[in-house]
Each structure stands twice: as structure tokens, then as C-alpha cells.
Amino acid sequence: MEKYILQADEVWHAGDIGNLQVTDKIAALKPLRAVFGNIDDDKARLQFPLHNRFDCEGMDIWITHIGGYPGRYNPNIRREIYANPPDIFICGHSHILKVMNDKKNDCLHMNPGAIGVHGFHKKRTMLRFEINDGKISNLEIVEKDR
């Protein structure tokens, strides 16, 4: 996965880091934005927030671990996402790759799946894309066998 990290401007991690050596290695190569996941220990929870909301090239990005998906958002974030939807909402937790438009909130929902070697997923997946001038483009699924 190092080649994909080196090709990126930034790496965004949607939680379930597992071991901080993972994020330390990424951060040594490229800027990292991450959130902690439900499997992460106190060290990860001290280093990374539950929610990471920021602007990237004119787009409002929100990353959290347990976010749900359009029509079934996590009750803890539902009110905020309806009141102030981001342009792109990224979450993890299910480890199931999913990209879908939330037409009601004019928001792109993304779950990159899981690129790590631990867990129940059969395929290792991640998403790559570009954001320029308030637009997302060149969305690509990277898929590897376990």
C-alpha cells in the first residue's frame, strides 16, 4: 500500500487503526487525517478525534468511524448531518466498500472498506480520488486479495 500513499497528497483514515505503527508509518510519508474506531485503544483515542471535519479544496469533508449510511445514519450524528450536511461524508466500521449519493442531503457518502490484513473482510479495499476547486473526480477503487 506504500505506493498508493506515496502517490497521494494526503491520506484519510476512517478508524479501526488497530496499531499506531500503521498511522505512524503513513504520517512519516504523507499528511494524515484520521479518526479512531471502535476497536482502537486509548492511545489512538488520545491521538485522533471521533470526528474530523475540515475543508479540502472548497469541499466540506466529514470523517467519522460509525456513521451509518443514507437513510440509516447513526443516531448520534443524524441531527447534525441533516442540519449541516458535508459535501463528502466518509465512515468506516462496516468494512464494506460503499459509495453512494445521499440525494436528500446533497452529500456523497463513502466507506472505503478495509485495507488492513486483520478482520473479517475477504477483499482489502480503499478509495482514491482527487478534489480540485470544489469538485471530486477520478474516484478509483483499489482492491487487493487478503
Secondary structure, 3 states (H helix, E strand, C coil): CHHHHHHCCCEEECCCCCCHHHHHHHHHHCCEEECCCCCCCHHHHHHCCCEEEEEECCEEEEEECCCEECCEECHHHHHHHHHCCCCEEECCCCCCCEEEEECCCCEEEEECCCCCCCCCCCEEEEEEEEEECCEEEEEEEEEEEC
